[in-house]
Amino acid sequence: MSGHTLALPESALEGLSDKSKSCILNLEKYCVEADHPDLSHYPQTKLAGVLVLLYEQDGELRVLLTTRSKQLRTHAGQTALPGGKKDVGDVDLIATAYREAHEEVSLPLPPHAAIHTLGTLAPVISLHRLLVTPVVALLTQPSLLTSLKAHEGEVSHIFSHPLEALLDPELVRKEKLVEWGSEDWPYAQSELHNTSDNVIEMLGGTTYRMHRFRSSASPVKGLTSDILIKTADIAYGRPPNYERYAPGQLMLIKDVVHALQNHESSTVRSQ
C-alpha cells in the first residue's frame, strides 16, 4: 500500500488564510472531478510522478522545489519538482512521487499527519517522452521543511517559490532573488519572466512556448513551470497575466500523445 489518502480532513485547513484555503479547495475539487486518462496502455517504463507540495507561509502558498545536481546525466543543474520514473514496486504514481521525494529530500513517507494528498493533475509529456503525472499535496506543518536534506548526487539545493508568482511574476520581487545576469538568471532582456518559442518536430512541427521564472535559486522553467502554471491557474481560478501558449501550441494531453504517435510511426516507416 502507498499509504496515501485522498480525503482532505477539515482540520487540514485550520490556520490557513482565507485565500489559501480557497486555493486548496479549488485544487481538491479539480482533482476529484477531473477526467483522469487511463494510462494502463502506456509503457510503464515511460511513466513518472512528481510531487507538487504546497504549504502556507506568511499567508501565501509556496511550492517545494529542488535544483538538480550538476552530476546528473539529464537536466543537470535545473529546477525540478521532487519525483521520477515509476518503479515496479510503486502501486500507483502517487506512491512514485512520494517515494522519490523521500529519496531526494527526505520528505516523510505517507501516511503522515501533516501531509495531505489532494489528488493528481492531467499528465504532461517531457522531451524524453515520459508521461509525467503531477501529484498535488498540502503540507500543514511547514516546520518539517527544516528537517529536509538534499540527497547527494541527485539534489544540490532545496528551495521554495510563491505559487501565485507563476501567474503574476511581479509578485516575486519581495523574494531574495538570484542576481540578474548571473549564471542562474542570464536573460539580459527579461528581469523576472522570460519566454521563447520553439518548433518541436516530434509534436508535428507545432510550436512550444518555454517559460522561465527568476527565483531565489535556479530558474523555474520548462516542464516544471508548465505544471506549476497549471496548478496556480486551478488554485487561484484565473489565467496568468501573460500569453501562456504559442500560436498553434498543442494544449490537450490527448493531442500531444497523438502527435507523438504520428511522429513515431513516420519515423519507423522512414527507416
Buried (B, 14 or more C-beta within 10 A) or exposed (E): EBBBEEEBEEEBBEEBEEBBBBBBBBBBEBBEEEEEBEBEEEEEEBBBBBBBBBBBEEEBBBBBBBBBBEEBEEBEBBBBBBBBBBEEEBEBBBBBBBBBBBBBBBBBBBEBEBBBBBBBBBBBBBEEEBBBBBBBBBBBEBEBBEEBEBBEEBBBBBBBBBBBBBBBBEBBEEBEBBEBEEEBBEBEEBBBBBBEEEEBEBBBEBBBBBBBBBBBBBBBBBBBBBBBBBBBBBBBEEEBEEEBEBEEBBEEBEBBBBBBEEBEEEEEEEE
